[in-house]
Amino acid sequence: MLLFRRHFAEIGKHTFVNPNSQLVPENMYLDDYVVIQDNTNFISLNGKLYVKKYSVISSGCIIVPSPHVLKVGVPFYLNAQYHIGDVNKDIVIEEDCWIGAGAILLPGVTIRRGTVVGAGAVVTKDTLPYSVVAGVPAKLIATKFTLQQVLQHEKMLYREDERFSESKLENLYSSEYEKVPSIGDEDISEEDKRMLKSSCRELGLEQIIQ
């Protein structure tokens, strides 16, 4: 695993990448506390993937920052073999995102903080923070949390200088999420509370449980 990690452009602490994936690690910039599960396919010539902390890419996802561009006189065989006319549009996954199993991220998209991408979704454009998107193409179906839950979540996960301001979040919810349901909750069993505390201490994430 140590040798495998050396191939990445950047890879942070406590970041796990399942080696049973097709990757271009020299084009991947992974923050601390990132998980990439098995059978992920990162299709890239020179396009980059940036994944920020706490984010997870589930099994079987396809990430494509380097699309083929259709050119007169260039057959698909040469597109595929020699990347003639390819362009590179980096993909960014911000903090604390979940990319569901089998989802596809297309060139140039940014997955904003806290987004949940549903299994099998095809993301063709940027998402909004704390949104839940699903479908082909992916569309907004819910928010991860209510506004008050997001404010609490931000205080637990991020330093003060990293947090979204209350005014920014209020504006987001009033302008984009007025009639959108939320799917998260605050309930957690005593057993899970113990697991949360022990895992946070082990990983150096004590601020989450303070």
DRENZATI-806721 format. One line per 8 residues: number of its first residue (from 1); their letters; for each residue x, y, z of N, C-alpha, C. Coordinates in steps of 0.001 Angstrom, whole numbers. Example, Ala and Ser with C-alpha at 12.3 -4.5 7.8 and 13.67 -1.06 7.14 Angstrom:
2
1) as) 13190,-5690,7800,12300,-4500,7800,13200,-3300,7800; 12850,-2250,7080,13670,-1060,7140,12900,30,7870
This chain:
210
1) mllfrrhf) 834,-1207,0,0,0,0,866,1254,0; 1983,1233,736,2868,2392,781,3422,2688,-607; 3861,1649,-1318,4378,1829,-2676,3283,2376,-3588; 2085,1855,-3441,939,2312,-4236,683,3798,-4004; 787,4245,-2757,507,5643,-2415,1502,6596,-3070; 2708,6143,-3301,3745,7013,-3864,3428,7477,-5283; 2530,6790,-5954,2219,7145,-7338,1280,8346,-7445; 627,8719,-6354,-358,9796,-6420,318,11159,-6432
9) aeigkhtf) -296,12100,-7168,218,13474,-7162,231,14010,-5741; -859,13786,-5014,-941,14105,-3588,-1903,13122,-2944; -1562,12684,-1730,-2476,11824,-978,-2268,12100,502; -3363,12344,1208,-3286,12764,2596,-3288,11602,3577; -3224,11952,4841,-3222,10954,5910,-4613,10347,6073; -4621,9103,6494,-5860,8358,6722,-6745,8315,5474; -6127,8370,4312,-6856,8248,3049,-6662,6838,2510; -7770,6200,2139,-7728,4817,1669,-8203,4741,227
17) vnpnsqlv) -7398,4111,-611,-7755,3885,-2010,-7696,2388,-2272; -8814,1801,-2658,-8825,383,-2973,-8025,148,-4253; -6987,-690,-4194,-6147,-891,-5385,-6858,-1621,-6515; -8026,-2193,-6230,-8787,-2888,-7273,-9614,-1880,-8070; -8931,-903,-8641,-9568,158,-9423,-8661,514,-10590; -9237,1141,-11597,-8458,1624,-12739,-8272,3133,-12575; -7068,3531,-12208,-6803,4919,-11842,-5629,5480,-12634; -5522,6788,-12619,-4335,7483,-13121,-3825,8305,-11939
25) penmyldd) -3124,7674,-11001,-2828,8324,-9721,-2017,9604,-9832; -1196,9724,-10878,-396,10942,-11024,-1260,12165,-11333; -2530,11950,-11671,-3458,13057,-11923,-4473,13229,-10797; -4210,12605,-9648,-5179,12607,-8550,-4596,13301,-7321; -5379,14218,-6760,-4973,15006,-5596,-5989,14736,-4487; -5604,13914,-3531,-6524,13451,-2500,-6137,14043,-1152; -7092,14670,-500,-6884,15287,802,-6850,14207,1892; -6741,14635,3158,-6855,13717,4288,-8277,13148,4358
33) yvviqdnt) -8389,11946,4940,-9692,11351,5246,-10584,11204,4004; -10022,10614,2971,-10757,10335,1733,-10803,8821,1534; -11910,8324,1012,-12035,6901,676,-12430,6765,-792; -11699,5918,-1518,-12092,5515,-2870,-12265,4002,-2844; -13487,3550,-3042,-13784,2129,-2949,-13427,1393,-4241; -13737,107,-4279,-13272,-762,-5356,-13965,-469,-6685; -13256,-851,-7750,-13778,-783,-9127,-14122,626,-9586; -13459,1617,-9014,-13579,2978,-9525,-12748,3087,-10802
41) nfislngk) -13297,3762,-11800,-12607,3929,-13083,-12398,5421,-13326; -11143,5862,-13230,-10789,7265,-13458,-10155,7351,-14835; -10891,7914,-15801,-10464,7942,-17200,-9869,9309,-17484; -8540,9373,-17594,-7891,10681,-17699,-6633,10606,-18541; -6483,11574,-19443,-5206,11781,-20118,-4361,12733,-19278; -4794,13976,-19180,-4124,14948,-18317,-5084,15646,-17359; -6378,15365,-17462,-7353,15977,-16563,-7139,15521,-15131; -7357,16428,-14203,-7075,16170,-12791,-8365,15886,-12014
49) lyvkkysv) -8184,15148,-10912,-9251,14937,-9938,-8771,15440,-8591; -9546,16342,-7991,-9251,16874,-6664,-10364,16430,-5718; -9984,15730,-4648,-10975,15271,-3673,-10590,15816,-2302; -11499,16541,-1678,-11223,17162,-389,-11655,16253,756; -11287,16638,1974,-11412,15768,3144,-12848,15316,3410; -12923,14133,4013,-14160,13490,4454,-15010,12933,3315; -14533,12967,2085,-15364,12529,958,-15123,11063,607; -16165,10440,64,-16118,9022,-296,-16619,8844,-1729
57) issgciiv) -15846,8097,-2510,-16267,7664,-3844,-16587,6178,-3738; -17835,5823,-3950,-18282,4445,-3748,-17875,3532,-4902; -18192,2264,-4732,-17796,1235,-5694,-18366,1499,-7086; -17535,1258,-8083,-17998,1253,-9460,-18240,2603,-10090; -17741,3667,-9477,-17937,4996,-10069,-17016,5203,-11273; -17451,6064,-12182,-16659,6429,-13355,-16468,7938,-13342; -15218,8366,-13437,-14882,9788,-13354,-14103,10146,-14610; -14620,11119,-15377,-14087,11377,-16719,-13754,12859,-16890
65) psphvlkv) -12511,13264,-16583,-12138,14664,-16808,-11547,14939,-18190; -11314,13898,-18975,-10654,14075,-20283,-11513,13473,-21387; -12499,14230,-21893,-13392,13668,-22908,-12779,13695,-24303; -13247,12773,-25139,-12918,12830,-26559,-13766,13916,-27225; -13175,14646,-28141,-13891,15668,-28904,-13991,15192,-30348; -15184,15246,-30900,-15404,14750,-32260,-14739,15672,-33272; -13893,15082,-34120,-13143,15856,-35108,-13335,15258,-36501; -13602,16105,-37476,-13710,15649,-38860,-12398,14996,-39282
73) gvpfylna) -12493,13809,-39858,-11307,13114,-40341,-10583,12296,-39298; -11089,12293,-38058,-10443,11509,-36994,-11394,10393,-36573; -11080,9125,-36888,-11948,8020,-36482,-11836,7755,-34982; -12860,7130,-34430,-12870,6863,-32996,-11672,6030,-32554; -11204,5147,-33419,-10035,4328,-33072,-8859,5211,-32674; -8607,6274,-33451,-7483,7165,-33151,-7777,8058,-31957; -9064,8421,-31781,-9440,9118,-30548,-9032,8305,-29328; -9413,7029,-29367,-9186,6172,-28206,-7712,5845,-27993
81) qyhigdvn) -6989,5600,-29091,-5603,5158,-28971,-4623,6308,-28760; -4891,7450,-29382,-3906,8536,-29371,-4443,9851,-28807; -5703,9840,-28392,-6303,11006,-27715,-6221,12276,-28565; -6378,12133,-29868,-6327,13289,-30765,-7532,14189,-30503; -7266,15445,-30202,-8331,16403,-29956,-8935,16358,-28573; -8413,15503,-27691,-8944,15449,-26330,-8750,16786,-25617; -9656,17090,-24709,-9508,18257,-23845,-9489,17776,-22397; -9029,18628,-21504,-8937,18271,-20094,-9729,19271,-19265
89) kdivieed) -10725,18766,-18541,-11568,19597,-17688,-11593,18965,-16302; -10807,19545,-15393,-10634,18962,-14068,-11970,18791,-13346; -12016,17780,-12496,-13186,17499,-11661,-12800,17717,-10204; -13676,18382,-9462,-13431,18671,-8051,-14564,18084,-7216; -14195,17342,-6187,-15151,16869,-5184,-14782,17560,-3878; -15651,18429,-3404,-15346,19192,-2197,-15543,18336,-939; -15514,18963,226,-15509,18253,1501,-16819,17499,1766; -16667,16328,2399,-17792,15599,2983,-18872,15267,1956
97) cwigagai) -18437,14807,786,-19383,14388,-257,-19439,12864,-329; -20578,12363,-739,-20752,10931,-982,-21141,10745,-2444; -20287,10021,-3172,-20566,9709,-4573,-21069,8271,-4606; -22359,8094,-4854,-22985,6785,-4749,-22472,5783,-5768; -22691,4511,-5462,-22178,3419,-6293,-22621,3566,-7745; -21656,3421,-8647,-21953,3436,-10069,-22252,4798,-10661; -22069,5859,-9886,-22307,7204,-10418,-21229,7567,-11437; -21571,8476,-12340,-20640,8958,-13361,-20507,10465,-13218
105) llpgvtir) -19261,10940,-13105,-18978,12374,-13049,-18356,12776,-14375; -18994,13682,-15083,-18536,14088,-16407,-17629,15317,-16333; -16935,15630,-17430,-15847,16616,-17393,-16246,17973,-16822; -15357,18491,-15969,-15467,19858,-15496,-16411,20100,-14345; -17068,19064,-13819,-18043,19303,-12754,-17346,19516,-11411; -17992,20299,-10569,-17593,20449,-9176,-18733,19948,-8302; -18414,19006,-7429,-19378,18474,-6474,-19177,19267,-5185; -20131,20116,-4864,-19960,21051,-3756,-20076,20354,-2398
113) rgtvvgag) -19542,21023,-1392,-19466,20483,-34,-20799,19864,412; -20672,18656,984,-21831,18012,1582,-22790,17352,623; -22475,17328,-665,-23388,16750,-1661,-23468,15229,-1530; -24658,14701,-1745,-24869,13266,-1916,-25272,13039,-3372; -24486,12225,-4076,-24814,11844,-5457,-25392,10435,-5415; -26614,10279,-5867,-27279,8991,-5807,-26617,7937,-6680; -26820,6676,-6301,-26255,5561,-7063,-26724,5618,-8513; -25776,5458,-9432,-26097,5419,-10851,-26377,6760,-11498
121) avvtkdtl) -26250,7844,-10749,-26511,9172,-11311,-25425,9552,-12310; -25789,10399,-13268,-24826,10962,-14213,-24796,12470,-13978; -23684,12952,-13432,-23574,14366,-13064,-22959,15130,-14229; -23729,16064,-14788,-23296,16822,-15963,-23003,18283,-15652; -23348,18729,-14430,-23113,20126,-14056,-22823,20209,-12564; -22322,21354,-12120,-21975,21543,-10716,-23200,21326,-9825; -22952,20795,-8627,-24022,20658,-7644,-23997,21842,-6680; -25037,21960,-5887,-25102,22961,-4824,-24650,22341,-3507
129) pysvvagv) -24112,23136,-2572,-23701,22592,-1274,-24864,21906,-554; -24572,20771,53,-25525,20010,857,-26758,19568,67; -26596,19415,-1230,-27697,18927,-2064,-27646,17408,-2164; -28786,16824,-2513,-28876,15409,-2870,-29357,15369,-4313; -28554,14769,-5188,-28901,14710,-6605,-28961,13255,-7049; -29830,12985,-8014,-29981,11616,-8520,-30548,11674,-9931; -30383,10551,-10650,-30988,10435,-11966,-30029,10670,-13109; -30560,10570,-14325,-29786,10741,-15560,-30518,11741,-16454
137) pakliatk) -30021,12961,-16578,-28891,13526,-15827,-29289,13803,-14381; -28300,13962,-13520,-28577,14168,-12099,-29314,15481,-11870; -30355,15408,-11039,-31136,16588,-10676,-31328,16639,-9166; -31590,17824,-8659,-31825,18025,-7232,-33107,17318,-6806; -33008,16468,-5764,-34205,15807,-5236,-34421,16101,-3759; -33378,16552,-3052,-33492,16807,-1614,-32260,17578,-1154; -32276,17965,118,-31064,18453,771,-30607,17403,1775; -29325,17424,2079,-28780,16466,3040,-29360,16710,4424
145) ftlqqvlq) -29403,17980,4844,-29898,18370,6156,-30767,19610,6033; -31483,19924,7116,-32133,21222,7229,-31065,22293,7459; -31462,23547,7352,-30523,24644,7590,-29912,24558,8979; -30717,24351,10005,-30190,24287,11368,-29254,23096,11550; -29567,21987,10924,-28682,20820,11004,-27352,21080,10308; -27382,21791,9181,-26137,22127,8484,-25267,23025,9356; -25855,24003,10011,-25084,24893,10887,-24410,24095,11998; -25130,23147,12580,-24554,22289,13615,-23456,21402,13040
153) hekmlyre) -23711,20819,11889,-22755,19932,11224,-21457,20678,10906; -21571,21890,10393,-20395,22703,10065,-19550,22982,11308; -20193,23285,12431,-19459,23567,13668,-18699,22342,14154; -19250,21170,13922,-18612,19940,14385,-17447,19520,13492; -17562,19737,12186,-16564,19208,11259,-15446,20173,10904; -15701,21479,11001,-14757,22440,10430,-14332,23501,11436; -13089,23948,11271,-12625,25118,12026,-13474,26329,11643; -13459,27329,12496,-14295,28505,12247,-13970,29155,10906
161) derfsesk) -12684,29192,10553,-12303,29840,9292,-12642,28992,8065; -13026,27735,8270,-13409,26860,7158,-14924,26822,6932; -15683,27244,7913,-17137,27075,7856,-17785,28046,6882; -18897,27604,6300,-19760,28529,5579,-20379,29493,6582; -20513,30730,6203,-21155,31696,7095,-22653,31394,7190; -23230,31800,8308,-24665,31589,8485,-25460,32320,7408; -25005,33517,7047,-25725,34286,6024,-25665,33598,4664; -24518,33007,4334,-24406,32288,3061,-25368,31110,3022
169) lenlysse) -25438,30369,4118,-26321,29208,4159,-27790,29625,4149; -28108,30682,4871,-29492,31170,4860,-29912,31583,3455; -29019,32249,2758,-29322,32662,1385,-29490,31454,466; -28627,30450,648,-28721,29224,-149,-30074,28551,55; -30470,28408,1312,-31716,27702,1602,-32945,28494,1159; -32888,29808,1276,-34046,30612,871,-34169,30722,-647; -33035,30725,-1340,-33075,30910,-2793,-33181,29608,-3575; -32622,28517,-3042,-32551,27262,-3803,-33365,26115,-3202
177) yekvpsig) -33582,26143,-1898,-34139,24969,-1219,-35470,25239,-518; -36182,26267,-917,-37371,26683,-165,-38396,25559,-11; -38624,24782,-1049,-39631,23717,-1000,-39011,22334,-1189; -37733,22226,-861,-37007,20966,-1067,-36934,20201,255; -37317,18915,291,-37245,18150,1540,-35805,17836,1926; -35578,17588,3211,-34262,17135,3678,-34370,15673,4090; -33242,14955,4024,-33295,13511,4283,-32491,13085,5505; -31610,13935,6031,-30778,13548,7164,-31486,13749,8491
185) dediseed) -30907,13193,9560,-31450,13429,10899,-30318,13451,11913; -30667,13663,13170,-29673,13786,14238,-29659,12577,15156; -30515,11600,14917,-30615,10437,15795,-29418,9513,15595; -28839,9077,16706,-27723,8134,16642,-27783,7257,17888; -27631,5964,17711,-27744,5030,18831,-26561,5177,19779; -26727,4683,20988,-25642,4738,21972,-24428,3952,21484; -24684,2821,20851,-23574,2027,20309,-22810,2811,19249; -23552,3493,18367,-22896,4284,17324,-22186,5504,17902
193) krmlkssc) -22714,6067,18985,-22026,7177,19647,-20669,6728,20166; -20634,5533,20762,-19358,5003,21257,-18387,4765,20101; -18890,4228,18998,-18044,3998,17828,-17528,5314,17262; -18392,6329,17208,-17991,7641,16714,-16867,8215,17564; -17015,8139,18874,-16001,8701,19768,-14670,7974,19631; -14710,6650,19612,-13454,5893,19543,-12756,6088,18199; -13520,6108,17112,-12900,6274,15796,-12346,7681,15624; -13044,8695,16139,-12537,10066,16037,-11245,10231,16825
201) relgleqi) -11175,9629,18007,-9935,9704,18797,-8795,9004,18069; -9080,7862,17485,-8054,7096,16771,-7521,7855,15561; -8388,8611,14891,-8028,9286,13644,-7637,10746,13828; -7612,11215,15066,-7242,12607,15303,-8328,13596,14939; -9579,13187,15081,-10716,14047,14742,-11523,14404,15990; -10815,14700,17073,-11481,14953,18344,-12450,16120,18294; -12213,17086,17379,-13097,18261,17337,-14532,17880,17010; -14729,16749,16347,-16081,16327,15982,-16887,15934,17212
209) iq) -16222,15422,18243,-16938,14897,19411,-16824,15795,20631; -16258,16981,20477,-16143,17894,21611,-17505,18459,21995
